[in-house]
Amino acid sequence: MSDLSALLSTVFGFDRFRPGQEEIVEAVIAGENVLAIMPTGGGKSLCFQLPALCREGVTVVISPLIALMRDQVRALREAGVAAGALTSGNTEEETDAVWRGLEEGSLKLLYMAPERLASGGTERMLKRTGVSLIAVDEAHCVSQWGHDFRPDYLRIGALRRALDVPLAAFTATADAETQVEIVERLFDGQPPASFLRGFDRPNLSLAFEVKNQPRQQILAFAAARKGQSGIVYCGTRAKTETLAQGLREAGHNACSYHGGMEAEDRRIVESRFAVEDGLIVVATVAFGMGVDKPDIRWVAHADLPKSIEAYYQEIGRAGRDGAPADTLTLYGPDDIRLRRSQIDEGLAPPDRKSADHARLNALLGLAEALDCRRKGLLGYFGEEAGNCGNCDLCATPPDTFDAGVAVQKALSAILRTGEYFGAGHLIDILLGNVTDKIRQRGHDDLPTFGVGTEFDKRGWQAVFRQMAAHDLVRPDPDRFGALRMTEAARPILRGEAGITLRRDTIAKAPRRPAIKMLVSEEDAPLLSALKARRRGLAEAAGVPAYVIFTDKTLIEMAETRPESMDAMARVSGVGAVKLERYGAAFLEVITGAAPAPDHPARRKLAGRAAGPVFDRLMEAQVELSRGEMGTEKYLSCTHATLRQIAERRPGSLEDLARISGMGAQKADRFGPAFLDILHDA
């Protein structure tokens, strides 16, 4: 038996490596920089724990969650490995034991959170203790645009350079873009030895359902698996509590978990889940990385995840022991609208928002798939696969129809309206609904007006949803979510290619009251953009968002779409001070361009009747600055003088001449024209 096999057996209790582990272990032992992408439950931790026993010195493990570190340290100690963690959750005795182990040179693995790297003393301490390897768990956290970004992960590359030791990075979720970020930020762009060990988890069954009494759907799914440990992921904290209560009332052992709970209460739930059989945790994604329970038999999503990467990581917490496990994901129009608004309201640049919408589209593509879901999921991560026989679509193929004509109608409506509108307005056009917005824009005269009566509104919503899932259309963040056609749609529009859509997702109607929206579907993307600008300003000023503008004010902006400072000043809640401070910033969001700066005297008149009068006085003054013939001595009035005239409205040449800054000469030159303007006003 080789030394590696002996350690694997005697320390970790395994008689063989899992597929792909051995070559990763050998590369890490040899001191190579390593990037290993392995499926959740694929045995990542062993790939740095075993090399730590074969190398001199200490292996530092950067890990994102205290619970995960404590679990791994506990397991290593149980296996006779000298391991410790420096975390904020340590007792004084635990911390003292770690320091003794470092001083004596007996500690083989030292776990720490990335936030500890912010302390200058950490690097000095590690230099003294003879570190020979850095291992980074959940390396995708280094991606600044990922769903689990941890800012202190950006310090790890500098630590590697300072200690001059090899680094091994591990993750289960990294698309091509994230892999590039990992290499750039952890390895200074120098490609490490890379190992892609497959994303397939064949023991997981995959299923999606359109929401139709979602509470009952989750309860039914749990009832079929009574007594088994499971996780239900929810989009809101409140929902975790109400759904956990519903599960308890149905006879399940269930509890809730979210980031708003006290730290001690969260630790209690984590401890219970680790030791109790059959416990169901209803949680937000706060209950995520670090769940190291091997016998979770099912994971359900009561709401659509943020991205396909988040989905893959969250379902991956089931069946880590390799035994069969089930997954179910519910989704509906409200979920999609929420995820779109979260992207639009974020502070990311437009290209990143576009990429995030594409990731969401990939998840929608999986939800609306026509054949094997696993094939689509693995295809997203660059792997080819055949039908799995372990998903809902393999078990029951969906009802489909030839949707070429319907999609052509939808695309035509998008193009004929200049790609400036969302699905709500486009559906009204297709159905022939004469709304105020359609009448104002003349869209009732379009050839596509009223041509889509084969579906009702809900049917067309499903068509547009599936078009997005097929990446035929994408929301344009620069146009507040207006749908734009992609290149992939052009062959369908020209009739050169067909498309098949699912009829079953169109046919299923939700049996619950529609959620009341703050604004119409058409105005929702602009409201999201206004909220994003508000949030940025609030964070910069260190004040609550409502201090900038209330939701009511932003809603009025989204509905009225002011195009000037005058119009902005008429929005409820926009006073003079706020107009001065924030008006231009919000106008830029609405119009797409920063407004031309006004003179301070003119800005004081914004939104008032005197404002347009001031503008006309200014125009008249320019025209008459050298007299009616253009040959006289140049004369002009200051902005302050014109403001007084606009506000005080003198009724005669004598009154006009008495305005500060006028006098007889200017009254003679400009008076008749000014008085005509004032009379008209």
C-alpha positions in Angstrom: 0.0 0.0 0.0 1.4 3.4 -0.9 1.9 6.1 1.7 -1.1 8.1 0.3 -3.3 5.0 0.4 -2.2 4.3 3.9 -3.0 7.8 5.1 -6.3 7.7 3.2 -7.2 4.6 5.0 -5.8 5.1 8.5 -6.7 8.8 8.9 -9.8 9.3 6.8 -11.1 5.8 6.7 -11.5 5.5 2.9 -10.3 2.5 1.0 -10.0 4.3 -2.3 -10.0 7.8 -3.7 -13.1 9.2 -5.4 -12.7 9.8 -9.1 -10.3 12.7 -9.8 -9.1 13.1 -6.2 -5.8 11.3 -6.4 -4.2 13.4 -9.1 -5.3 16.6 -7.4 -3.8 15.4 -4.1 -0.5 14.5 -5.9 -0.3 18.0 -7.6 -0.9 19.8 -4.3 1.7 17.6 -2.5 4.2 18.4 -5.3 3.9 22.1 -4.5 2.0 23.1 -7.7 -0.5 26.0 -7.7 -3.8 24.2 -8.2 -7.3 25.2 -9.2 -9.8 22.3 -8.7 -13.4 22.6 -9.7 -15.3 19.6 -8.2 -19.0 19.0 -7.6 -20.4 19.5 -4.2 -20.0 16.3 -2.3 -17.0 15.3 -4.5 -14.5 15.4 -1.7 -12.8 18.7 -2.1 -11.7 19.0 1.6 -9.7 15.8 1.4 -7.7 17.3 -1.5 -6.0 19.8 0.8 -6.3 17.9 4.2 -4.4 14.9 3.0 -1.5 16.9 1.4 -1.3 18.9 4.6 -0.2 15.7 6.4 2.4 15.0 3.7 4.0 18.4 3.6 6.3 20.1 6.2 4.9 23.0 8.2 1.4 24.4 8.5 -1.4 24.5 5.8 -3.5 27.6 6.2 -7.1 27.0 5.0 -9.1 30.1 4.1 -12.8 29.2 4.6 -15.9 31.5 4.5 -18.0 30.2 7.3 -17.3 29.6 11.0 -19.7 26.6 11.1 -17.9 24.9 8.2 -14.5 25.5 9.9 -15.6 24.2 13.2 -17.1 21.1 11.6 -14.0 20.3 9.7 -11.7 20.9 12.7 -13.8 18.7 14.9 -13.7 15.9 12.3 -10.0 16.2 11.8 -9.3 16.1 15.5 -11.6 13.1 15.8 -9.3 11.5 13.1 -6.2 12.4 15.2 -5.1 15.3 13.0 -3.7 18.4 14.8 -6.1 21.1 13.4 -7.4 24.4 14.8 -9.3 27.4 13.8 -9.0 31.1 14.7 -12.5 32.5 14.6 -14.6 35.0 16.4 -16.6 32.0 17.8 -13.7 30.6 19.7 -13.6 30.3 23.4 -10.5 31.6 25.1 -9.3 28.1 25.8 -9.7 27.1 22.1 -7.7 30.1 20.9 -4.9 29.4 23.5 -4.7 25.8 22.3 -4.3 27.0 18.7 -1.4 29.3 19.6 0.3 26.6 21.6 0.1 24.3 18.6 1.6 26.9 16.3 4.4 27.7 18.8 5.2 24.0 19.3 5.1 23.3 15.6 2.5 20.5 16.1 -0.4 22.1 14.2 -0.9 20.8 10.7 -4.0 22.7 9.5 -4.9 26.2 10.6 -8.4 27.4 9.5 -9.3 31.1 9.4 -11.9 33.3 7.8 -10.8 35.7 5.0 -11.8 38.7 7.2 -8.8 37.9 9.5 -6.5 38.8 6.6 -7.4 42.5 7.0 -5.2 42.6 10.2 -1.6 43.3 9.5 -0.6 41.1 12.4 -2.0 38.0 10.6 0.6 38.0 7.8 3.5 38.5 10.4 2.1 35.7 12.5 1.9 33.3 9.5 5.5 34.1 8.4 6.7 33.1 11.9 4.8 29.8 12.0 6.3 28.1 8.9 3.3 28.1 6.5 4.0 25.8 3.5 0.6 25.8 1.7 -2.5 28.0 1.4 -5.7 26.2 0.6 -8.7 28.3 -0.4 -12.2 26.7 0.0 -15.1 28.2 -1.9 -12.7 30.0 -4.2 -15.6 31.5 -6.3 -16.1 33.9 -3.4 -13.2 35.9 -5.0 -15.5 36.9 -7.9 -16.7 40.4 -7.3 -19.8 39.8 -9.4 -20.6 36.4 -8.0 -23.5 35.5 -5.7 -21.2 34.8 -2.7 -18.6 37.5 -3.1 -16.5 38.1 0.0 -14.3 41.2 -0.3 -11.5 39.9 1.9 -10.9 37.0 -0.6 -9.2 39.7 -2.7 -6.4 39.8 -0.1 -5.5 36.1 -0.6 -3.3 36.7 -3.7 -1.2 39.2 -1.8 -0.8 36.7 1.1 0.4 34.1 -1.3 3.1 36.5 -2.7 4.1 37.5 0.8 4.5 34.0 2.1 5.9 32.7 -1.3 4.1 29.4 -1.0 1.9 27.4 -3.3 -1.9 27.9 -3.3 -4.6 25.4 -4.0 -8.1 26.8 -4.7 -11.2 24.7 -4.6 -14.8 25.4 -5.7 -17.9 23.6 -6.9 -19.4 26.5 -8.8 -17.3 28.5 -11.3 -18.4 29.2 -14.9 -15.7 30.2 -17.4 -15.9 33.9 -16.4 -15.5 33.1 -12.7 -12.5 30.8 -13.4 -10.8 33.7 -15.2 -11.4 35.9 -12.1 -10.0 33.2 -9.8 -6.8 32.9 -11.8 -6.3 36.6 -12.1 -7.0 37.4 -8.4 -5.4 34.4 -6.7 -2.6 33.5 -9.1 -1.8 36.9 -10.6 -2.9 35.6 -14.0 -0.4 32.8 -14.1 -2.4 29.6 -15.0 -2.3 27.0 -12.2 -2.6 23.3 -12.7 -6.4 23.1 -13.4 -8.7 20.1 -12.7 -12.3 20.1 -13.8 -13.8 17.1 -12.2 -17.3 17.2 -13.7 -20.4 18.9 -12.5 -22.7 15.9 -12.7 -24.4 14.7 -9.5 -26.3 11.7 -11.0 -27.8 10.8 -7.6 -29.9 14.0 -7.5 -33.2 14.0 -9.2 -34.2 17.3 -10.8 -37.6 18.8 -11.1 -39.2 22.3 -11.7 -42.8 23.3 -11.4 -44.7 26.5 -12.2 -46.1 27.9 -9.0 -49.7 26.9 -8.5 -50.6 27.2 -4.8 -46.9 27.0 -3.9 -47.4 26.5 -0.2 -49.3 23.3 -0.9 -46.8 22.2 -3.5 -44.0 22.4 -0.8 -46.1 20.7 1.8 -46.9 17.9 -0.6 -43.2 17.5 -1.6 -42.2 17.3 2.1 -45.1 14.9 2.9 -43.8 12.4 0.4 -40.4 12.5 2.2 -41.6 12.6 5.8 -38.9 11.8 8.3 -36.1 12.7 5.9 -33.7 15.7 6.4 -34.4 18.5 4.0 -33.8 22.2 3.2 -36.4 24.6 1.8 -34.9 27.8 0.4 -37.1 30.9 0.4 -36.6 34.4 -1.1 -37.6 36.3 2.1 -37.0 36.0 5.8 -40.7 36.3 6.6 -41.5 33.4 4.3 -39.1 31.1 6.0 -41.0 31.6 9.3 -44.5 31.1 7.9 -43.5 28.1 5.8 -41.7 26.5 8.8 -44.8 27.0 10.9 -46.9 25.4 8.1 -44.6 22.4 8.0 -44.8 22.0 11.8 -48.6 22.1 11.7 -48.4 19.4 9.1 -46.5 17.2 11.5 -42.9 17.8 10.4 -39.9 18.6 12.6 -39.1 22.0 11.0 -37.5 25.3 12.0 -36.6 28.5 10.2 -33.2 30.1 9.6 -32.3 33.6 8.2 -29.7 36.4 8.6 -32.0 38.4 10.8 -31.9 35.9 13.6 -29.6 36.3 16.6 -26.3 34.6 16.2 -27.0 32.2 19.0 -30.3 31.2 17.5 -28.6 30.5 14.2 -26.0 28.4 15.9 -28.7 26.4 17.6 -30.4 25.6 14.3 -27.0 24.7 12.7 -26.3 22.3 15.6 -29.7 20.7 15.5 -29.5 20.2 11.8 -26.1 18.5 12.2 -27.3 16.0 14.7 -31.0 15.5 14.3 -32.4 13.1 11.8 -35.4 14.2 9.8 -35.1 17.9 10.6 -36.3 20.4 7.9 -34.7 23.8 7.8 -36.6 26.5 6.0 -34.0 29.1 5.2 -32.8 32.0 3.1 -29.5 31.5 1.4 -27.9 32.6 4.6 -28.1 28.9 5.4 -25.7 27.9 2.6 -22.0 27.5 2.3 -20.7 25.2 5.0 -23.6 22.9 5.3 -21.7 19.7 5.7 -24.4 17.2 6.4 -24.0 14.2 4.1 -27.5 12.7 4.4 -29.7 15.6 3.3 -32.3 13.8 1.3 -34.1 16.7 -0.4 -33.8 20.4 -1.3 -36.7 22.4 -2.4 -36.8 26.0 -3.7 -40.0 27.8 -2.7 -38.8 30.7 -4.9 -36.6 30.9 -8.0 -32.9 31.1 -7.1 -30.8 34.1 -8.3 -28.8 32.3 -11.0 -28.0 28.9 -12.4 -24.8 28.9 -10.3 -26.7 29.5 -7.1 -29.2 26.8 -8.1 -26.5 24.3 -8.7 -24.7 25.1 -5.4 -27.9 25.0 -3.4 -29.3 21.7 -4.7 -25.8 20.3 -4.3 -26.3 20.3 -0.5 -28.5 17.2 -0.9 -27.2 13.7 -1.2 -23.6 14.4 -0.5 -23.3 10.8 0.7 -23.9 9.7 -2.9 -27.3 8.2 -2.1 -30.4 9.2 -4.0 -31.8 12.7 -3.2 -34.6 14.8 -4.7 -34.8 18.4 -5.7 -37.8 20.6 -6.6 -37.8 24.3 -7.8 -40.9 26.4 -8.0 -41.0 29.5 -10.2 -43.5 32.0 -11.5 -43.8 35.4 -13.1 -43.4 37.2 -9.8 -40.1 35.4 -9.1 -38.8 36.4 -12.5 -39.9 40.0 -12.0 -38.2 40.1 -8.6 -34.9 38.7 -9.9 -35.0 41.1 -12.9 -35.5 44.1 -10.5 -32.7 43.0 -8.2 -30.4 43.0 -11.1 -31.7 46.4 -12.5 -31.6 48.0 -9.0 -28.0 46.8 -8.4 -25.0 49.1 -8.7 -23.2 47.0 -11.3 -22.2 48.5 -14.6 -24.4 47.9 -17.6 -22.3 45.1 -19.1 -22.4 43.2 -15.8 -26.2 43.7 -15.5 -26.5 42.3 -19.0 -24.4 39.2 -18.0 -26.5 38.7 -14.9 -29.6 38.8 -17.0 -28.0 36.2 -19.3 -27.3 34.0 -16.2 -30.9 34.3 -15.1 -32.0 33.5 -18.6 -29.9 30.3 -18.4 -31.8 29.3 -15.3 -35.1 30.1 -17.0 -34.0 28.0 -19.9 -33.5 25.1 -17.4 -37.0 25.7 -15.9 -38.6 25.8 -19.3 -36.6 23.0 -20.8 -38.1 20.7 -23.4 -36.0 17.6 -22.7 -33.6 16.2 -20.0 -32.9 18.9 -17.4 -29.5 17.4 -16.5 -28.4 17.7 -20.1 -29.2 21.4 -20.0 -27.6 22.0 -16.6 -24.3 20.2 -17.5 -24.3 21.9 -20.9 -24.3 25.3 -19.2 -21.1 24.2 -17.4 -19.5 23.0 -20.6 -20.2 19.3 -20.3 -22.1 17.0 -22.7 -24.5 14.5 -21.5 -27.3 12.3 -22.7 -30.8 11.9 -21.2 -30.4 11.1 -17.5 -33.6 9.2 -16.7 -33.6 11.0 -13.3 -35.5 14.2 -13.9 -39.1 15.1 -14.2 -38.9 15.6 -18.0 -37.3 12.3 -18.6 -40.1 10.7 -16.5 -42.9 12.7 -18.2 -42.0 14.5 -21.5 -43.7 17.9 -21.7 -46.6 18.9 -24.0 -45.1 21.1 -26.7 -46.3 23.0 -29.8 -44.8 24.7 -32.9 -44.5 28.3 -31.7 -42.8 29.8 -34.8 -45.7 32.0 -35.7 -46.4 33.2 -32.1 -42.7 34.1 -31.6 -42.6 35.9 -35.0 -45.6 38.0 -33.8 -43.9 38.8 -30.5 -40.6 39.7 -32.2 -42.4 41.9 -34.7 -44.1 43.8 -31.9 -40.7 44.3 -30.3 -39.1 45.7 -33.4 -42.0 47.8 -34.6 -42.0 49.6 -31.2 -38.3 50.3 -31.4 -37.2 47.8 -28.8 -38.3 50.3 -26.1 -41.0 48.4 -24.2 -41.4 45.5 -21.9 -43.6 42.5 -22.1 -46.7 44.2 -20.6 -47.0 46.8 -23.3 -46.1 44.4 -26.1 -48.8 41.9 -24.9 -51.4 44.7 -24.9 -50.5 45.4 -28.5 -50.7 41.7 -29.5 -54.1 41.4 -27.8 -55.5 44.7 -29.2 -56.0 46.4 -25.9 -56.4 50.1 -26.4 -54.7 51.5 -23.3 -53.8 55.2 -22.8 -50.1 54.4 -23.5 -50.9 52.6 -26.7 -53.2 55.4 -27.9 -50.7 58.1 -27.0 -47.9 56.4 -29.0 -50.1 55.4 -31.9 -49.4 51.8 -31.4 -53.0 50.9 -32.2 -52.1 51.6 -35.9 -49.3 49.0 -36.0 -49.7 45.9 -38.2 -49.2 43.8 -35.1 -52.0 45.4 -33.1 -54.6 42.7 -32.2 -52.9 39.8 -34.1 -52.3 37.7 -31.0 -55.7 36.6 -29.9 -54.7 32.9 -29.9 -53.5 33.4 -26.3 -54.8 35.3 -23.4 -52.5 37.6 -21.4 -51.3 34.8 -19.2 -50.5 32.7 -22.3 -48.5 35.5 -23.9 -46.6 36.0 -20.6 -45.6 32.4 -20.8 -44.5 32.8 -24.4 -42.3 35.8 -23.6 -40.9 34.0 -20.5 -39.9 31.1 -22.7 -38.5 33.4 -25.3 -36.2 34.8 -22.6 -35.4 31.3 -21.5 -34.3 30.5 -25.1 -32.2 33.7 -25.1 -34.2 35.1 -28.0 -34.8 38.4 -26.1 -33.0 40.1 -23.2 -34.0 43.0 -21.1 -31.8 46.1 -21.8 -30.6 47.7 -18.6 -29.9 51.0 -20.5 -33.6 51.1 -21.4 -35.0 50.1 -18.0 -35.6 46.5 -19.0 -37.1 47.0 -22.4 -36.9 43.8 -24.4 -34.3 43.6 -27.2 -34.0 40.9 -29.7 -30.9 38.8 -29.8 -29.1 37.5 -32.9 -30.4 34.0 -32.1 -33.9 35.3 -32.8 -33.3 36.5 -36.3 -33.6 33.2 -38.2 -36.9 32.6 -36.5 -38.2 36.1 -37.4 -37.2 35.5 -41.0 -38.8 32.1 -41.1 -35.5 30.3 -41.6 -35.8 28.4 -38.3 -38.6 27.1 -36.2 -39.0 26.9 -32.4 -40.9 24.6 -30.1 -42.3 25.9 -26.8 -44.0 24.1 -23.9 -47.8 24.2 -23.8 -48.1 22.9 -20.3 -46.5 25.9 -18.6 -48.9 28.1 -20.6 -51.9 26.1 -19.5 -51.2 26.2 -15.8 -52.8 29.2 -14.1 -51.9 30.4 -10.6 -54.8 30.0 -8.2 -53.9 32.9 -6.0 -54.6 36.7 -6.1 -52.2 38.6 -8.2 -49.6 40.5 -6.2 -50.3 44.3 -6.3 -47.4 46.0 -7.9 -46.2 49.5 -7.0 -46.3 50.6 -10.6 -47.4 49.1 -13.9 -45.2 46.4 -15.5 -44.0 49.0 -18.0 -42.8 51.4 -15.4 -41.3 48.8 -13.1 -37.8 48.7 -14.7 -37.5 52.5 -14.5 -38.6 52.4 -10.8 -35.9 49.8 -10.2 -33.3 52.0 -11.9 -34.4 55.0 -9.8 -34.1 52.9 -6.7 -30.6 51.9 -7.6 -29.5 55.5 -8.1 -31.2 56.4 -4.7 -29.3 53.5 -3.0 -26.0 54.6 -4.4 -26.5 58.2 -3.2 -27.8 57.0 0.2 -24.7 54.8 0.7 -22.4 57.6 -0.3 -24.1 60.0 2.2 -24.4 57.4 4.9 -28.2 58.0 5.3 -31.3 55.8 4.9 -32.6 55.6 1.3 -35.9 57.4 2.2 -33.9 60.5 3.3 -33.0 61.0 -0.4 -36.5 60.4 -1.8 -39.4 58.3 -0.6 -40.8 55.4 -2.6 -43.8 57.5 -3.3 -41.7 60.2 -5.0 -39.8 57.6 -7.0 -43.1 56.0 -8.1 -44.3 59.4 -9.4 -41.0 59.9 -11.2 -41.4 56.5 -12.9 -45.0 57.2 -13.9 -44.6 60.8 -15.1 -41.0 60.6 -16.5 -40.0 64.3 -16.1 -37.6 65.4 -18.8 -36.4 68.7 -17.3 -35.6 70.3 -14.0 -38.9 72.2 -14.2 -40.8 69.0 -14.6 -38.8 67.3 -11.9 -39.5 70.1 -9.5 -43.2 69.4 -9.9 -42.9 65.8 -8.6 -44.3 65.4 -5.1 -41.5 65.3 -2.6 -38.9 67.1 -4.7 -38.3 70.4 -2.8 -35.8 73.1 -3.8 -32.9 71.7 -1.8 -33.4 68.1 -3.0 -33.8 69.3 -6.6 -30.5 71.2 -6.2 -28.8 68.2 -4.7 -30.3 65.2 -6.6 -32.5 66.5 -9.4 -29.8 66.2 -12.2 -28.8 62.7 -11.0 -32.4 61.3 -11.3 -33.0 63.1 -14.5 -30.0 61.4 -16.0 -31.6 58.0 -15.1 -34.9 58.9 -16.7 -33.6 60.6 -19.8 -30.3 58.8 -20.3 -28.3 62.0 -20.3 -27.2 64.5 -17.7 -29.2 67.8 -18.1 -27.4 70.9 -19.2 -26.4 72.9 -16.2 -28.6 75.9 -15.4 -27.5 79.2 -13.9 -28.2 79.3 -10.2 -30.8 82.1 -10.7 -32.7 79.9 -13.1 -32.5 76.8 -10.9 -34.2 78.7 -8.2 -37.2 79.1 -10.5 -37.4 75.4 -11.4 -41.0 74.2 -11.3 -42.4 77.6 -10.8 -44.5 79.7 -13.3 -41.7 82.2 -13.4 -39.3 79.7 -14.9 -40.6 79.6 -18.5 -41.0 83.5 -18.3 -37.3 83.8 -17.4 -36.4 81.6 -20.4 -38.4 83.8 -22.8 -36.9 87.0 -21.3 -33.4 85.5 -21.8 -34.2 84.8 -25.4 -35.6 88.3 -26.1 -32.5 89.8 -24.4 -30.2 87.9 -26.7 -32.1 89.0 -29.8 -32.1 92.6 -28.8 -28.6 92.8 -27.3 -27.5 95.1 -30.2 -30.9 96.6 -30.9 -33.5 95.6 -33.4 -31.2 96.3 -36.4 -28.2 94.7 -34.7 -26.0 97.8 -35.0 -26.4 99.5 -31.6 -24.2 99.3 -28.5 -24.2 95.9 -26.8 -26.5 95.8 -23.7 -27.5 92.9 -21.5 -29.3 92.1 -18.2 -27.9 89.9 -15.5 -29.6 86.6 -14.6 -30.5 88.1 -11.2 -32.3 91.0 -12.9 -34.2 88.7 -15.3 -35.2 86.6 -12.3 -36.6 89.6 -10.5 -38.6 90.6 -13.6 -40.0 87.1 -14.0 -41.0 87.0 -10.4 -42.3 90.6 -9.9 -44.0 91.0 -13.3 -43.8 94.8 -13.7 -46.7 96.2 -15.7 -45.1 99.4 -17.2 -41.8 100.7 -18.6 -41.5 102.9 -15.4 -41.9 99.8 -13.1 -39.5 97.9 -15.3 -36.9 100.6 -15.1 -37.0 100.5 -11.3 -36.0 96.9 -11.2 -32.4 96.6 -9.8 -30.0 96.3 -12.7 -32.3 97.8 -15.4 -32.4 101.6 -15.6 -33.9 103.8 -18.3 -31.4 102.7 -21.1 -32.1 99.0 -20.7 -35.8 99.6 -20.2 -35.9 101.5 -23.5 -34.0 98.7 -25.3 -35.8 95.7 -23.9 -38.9 97.1 -22.3 -41.5 96.6 -25.0 -40.5 93.0 -25.7 -40.3 92.2 -22.0 -43.7 93.7 -21.3 -45.2 91.7 -24.2 -43.8 88.5 -22.7 -45.1 89.4 -19.2 -48.5 90.2 -20.7 -48.7 86.8 -22.5 -47.6 85.0 -19.3 
